[in-house]
Amino acid sequence: RVKAEKMGVKADDIFRTLQANLGSIYVNDFNKFDRTYQVRVQAQGRFRADPGIILRLEVPGREEGPGLPRKRVPL
């Protein structure tokens, strides 16, 4: 957490990235045909099974300025 903060990365962004790519993460619900469905984000199984994928993951870094995209930081 301390290193992430020094690099301008939010710990929550790291946890969400890992969860979405190695497990699944709840996004929201939607209704269709009088039923409620959960929407979850999950990487394909072949990517979740490869521990080396962590080396290719990136998270958003600190903002460079108003209106500019956040720089990507490798995990």
C-alpha positions as CSV (number, residue, x, y, z in Angstrom):
1,R,0.0,0.0,0.0
2,V,2.8,2.4,0.8
3,K,4.6,1.7,-2.5
4,A,1.4,2.1,-4.4
5,E,0.7,5.4,-2.8
6,K,4.2,6.6,-3.6
7,M,3.7,5.7,-7.2
8,G,0.3,7.5,-7.3
9,V,-1.8,4.4,-7.6
10,K,-4.9,3.8,-5.5
11,A,-4.8,0.4,-3.6
12,D,-8.5,-0.1,-4.5
13,D,-7.6,0.1,-8.3
14,I,-5.0,-2.6,-7.7
15,F,-7.5,-4.8,-5.9
16,R,-10.2,-4.3,-8.5
17,T,-7.8,-5.1,-11.3
18,L,-6.7,-8.3,-9.7
19,Q,-10.2,-9.3,-8.8
20,A,-11.6,-8.8,-12.3
21,N,-8.7,-10.5,-14.0
22,L,-8.1,-13.4,-11.6
23,G,-11.7,-13.9,-10.3
24,S,-14.8,-11.9,-11.1
25,I,-16.3,-8.6,-9.9
26,Y,-19.9,-7.6,-9.6
27,V,-20.9,-4.6,-11.8
28,N,-24.7,-4.1,-11.5
29,D,-28.1,-5.7,-12.0
30,F,-30.5,-5.5,-14.9
31,N,-34.1,-6.7,-15.4
32,K,-35.3,-8.5,-18.5
33,F,-38.4,-10.7,-18.9
34,D,-39.4,-10.0,-15.3
35,R,-36.2,-11.5,-14.0
36,T,-33.2,-9.8,-12.4
37,Y,-29.7,-10.7,-13.7
38,Q,-26.3,-9.8,-12.2
39,V,-23.6,-8.4,-14.4
40,R,-20.1,-9.6,-13.6
41,V,-16.8,-8.9,-15.3
42,Q,-14.5,-11.9,-15.6
43,A,-11.4,-12.6,-17.8
44,Q,-11.6,-15.8,-19.9
45,G,-10.5,-19.0,-18.2
46,R,-7.2,-19.3,-20.1
47,F,-6.1,-16.0,-18.7
48,R,-7.3,-16.6,-15.1
49,A,-5.3,-19.9,-15.1
50,D,-2.0,-18.2,-16.1
51,P,-0.3,-16.6,-13.1
52,G,2.1,-14.8,-15.5
53,I,-0.8,-12.6,-16.5
54,I,-0.2,-10.5,-13.5
55,L,3.0,-9.3,-15.1
56,R,1.0,-7.8,-18.0
57,L,-1.7,-6.0,-15.9
58,E,-1.8,-2.3,-15.6
59,V,-3.7,0.1,-13.3
60,P,-4.5,3.8,-13.6
61,G,-2.0,6.1,-12.0
62,R,-2.3,9.6,-10.8
63,E,-4.0,12.3,-12.9
64,E,-1.6,14.4,-14.9
65,G,-4.0,17.3,-15.1
66,P,-7.7,18.3,-15.7
67,G,-9.2,16.6,-18.7
68,L,-6.1,14.4,-19.4
69,P,-6.2,10.6,-19.2
70,R,-4.7,8.9,-16.2
71,K,-1.3,7.3,-16.9
72,R,-1.2,3.5,-16.8
73,V,1.1,1.9,-14.3
74,P,2.2,-1.8,-14.6
75,L,1.5,-4.0,-11.6
